[in-house]
């Protein structure tokens, strides 16, 4: 599961780089610095990713796999 997390994080950073390239690097804050809210958003994202999958969702996935 951690590899998925790393892939998503990489995809997000790739999108940010692409966005910066498309706007000529003008993002409203100094180059190389994250906006103030970025660390809080990263912490929130990480906490959600680390939450365990509910049993009811695991059961649903198992039933869907059995039907395949």
Beta strands, then each sheet from edge to edge (+ up, - down):
end
